[in-house]
Amino acid sequence: MYTTTNKCKNLLLKANIDTDSKIDFDVNGKIHSMTFEEIIDIYMKASEESREIFILALEKALNAKDLGVESFFENMGQLLLMTHLSKNLEV
């Protein structure tokens, strides 16, 4: 069975992009690192429709070459961190 996760990872591998590539995020002076693979795995836990949108966006980023892919994963990681931080925010 060919999963959506495998499709994303194979798209990166075909473009010679390592799924272990990391992006660092500075959140209030604390560095959080996430690999492309971690970001993919987290997004693949979403609905089927969300997974398909993720793949389409990834394909567009790959067509924009390296800068597009890095920017794509940076933005996706920021969304994950913001979601995580907002869930843990005490009011």
Secondary structure as the mmCIF struct_conf table of DSSP 4:
data_model
#
loop_
_struct_conf.conf_type_id
_struct_conf.id
_struct_conf.beg_label_comp_id
_struct_conf.beg_label_asym_id
_struct_conf.beg_label_seq_id
_struct_conf.end_label_comp_id
_struct_conf.end_label_asym_id
_struct_conf.end_label_seq_id
HELX_RH_AL_P HELX_RH_AL_P1 THR A 4 LYS A 14
TURN_TY1_P TURN_TY1_P1 ALA A 15 ASN A 16
TURN_TY1_P TURN_TY1_P2 THR A 19 ASP A 20
STRN STRN1 LYS A 22 VAL A 27
TURN_TY1_P TURN_TY1_P3 ASN A 28 GLY A 29
STRN STRN2 LYS A 30 THR A 35
HELX_RH_AL_P HELX_RH_AL_P2 PHE A 36 TYR A 43
TURN_TY1_P TURN_TY1_P4 MET A 44 LYS A 45
BEND BEND1 ALA A 46 ALA A 46
HELX_RH_AL_P HELX_RH_AL_P3 GLU A 48 ASN A 63
TURN_TY1_P TURN_TY1_P5 ALA A 64 ALA A 64
HELX_RH_AL_P HELX_RH_AL_P4 LYS A 65 LYS A 87
TURN_TY1_P TURN_TY1_P6 ASN A 88 ASN A 88
#
